Amino acid sequence: MAEEIDHLLLLSIITITFVVCSLPFTVSANASPPHDHDWDLLALRFLSVNSIVDPWVFAILRPPFLRLLRSALRCRPALPSRGGQRSPAGAKAKPALQLAVCGR
């Protein structure tokens, strides 16, 4: 369930970014005949920023990174992978990120 929420969060942020970047262009295209060229240029700049920002949003907010960030902020180890591997002695190993953030 948490993985689906992470994907929905990523999708919603990318959608909001697209709407914000394309809204000035849409308004400019539907404007009345006297066009302001400075406004048109600004609208095209916003539209071009979308193609730059979307990959960064995808790279930063992908679900594995969100899971790691959430576990670091809660000072808990991240959920084990589906294999559920443990160390031979049975002791739990703490991730380096958790040690640095939690101060343990």
Secondary structure by P-SEA (a helix, b strand, c coil): caaaaaaaaaaaaaaaaaaaaaaaaaaaaaccccccaaaaaaaaaaaaaaaaaaaaaaaaccaaaaaaaaaaaaccccccccccccccccbbbbcaaaaaaacc
